[in-house]
């Protein structure tokens, strides 16, 4: 499931990404400087917000490794190390891309005959350059109607 998530996200396949989520999907974020917080929730709202973030990015590529899977009947969790290289729009020639790394924990729920993602916790340990002010991140834009 995490591999499907990053392929859909990195290639901006929004209907494919939406199909992986439960209706009540939630995305939470934490890092060493900021406590865990819910960035957005609800499948439709989450796709719109992820589109807004992607609009500010020229290219991104996630690498996932070392999955740990725990299954309990109709729920499961999958934790993976995540390393992403991000080139923001307007990046200058010779400027370094942003590197982000940490652990993603996917909460899964079995719905009928398939698994869907009901939550994602992104715990970032590495950011270069570091984002010190999260008040304007993640970006909001035309997909959410917020500027």
Secondary structure, DSSP 8 states (H G I E B T S, - for coil): -HHHHHHHHHTT-HHHHHTTEEEEEEEEEEETTEEEEEEEESHHHHHHHHHHHHHTEEEEEEEEEEEEEEEETTEEEEEEEEEEEEEETT--TT---EEEEEEEEEEEEEETTEEEEEEEEEEEEEEES----GGG-S---TTTT--
